Amino acid sequence: LDHEGISPAKKLQIEQFVTIYRLAQEIHQHRLDFEHAGHPDFQGTPQKLNKGNGDMSVQLFEKQLQQLKLQYENWKSDLNLAIERAPRLVFLQRKQLAQLILKISSSLSAFTEKTLQPVSL
């Protein structure tokens, strides 16, 4: 490509677009990793990468990617600890594990909501 006819501002925009595109691909791959690992919050759930506000900055996408990487490491660590404490979880398929975790999570949420409601005297 002949880059001589392109203004520096346009070159910067193109570079940022390419960087954001690569980051978006990596974010998508991490979300697929979560789904494959059985994380209930990532089972076929859509996500707007820019939260729908039009922000398309490299910094936003880099921040999201770093958050996902940290969250994935924590998820793997928590999952390994759960399997260590309850070895029978190894026999569940990923979908079954996701359903179990989702059920436990929703049960805990319901319990928490009930127990944190104000008591009328």
Secondary structure, 3 states (H helix, E strand, C coil): CCCCCCCHHHHHHHHHHHHHHHHHHHHHHHHHHHHHHCCHHHCCCCCCCCCCCCCCCHHHHHHHHHHHHHHHHHHHHHHHHHHHHCHHHHHCCHHHHHHHHHHHHHHHHHHHHHHCCCCCC
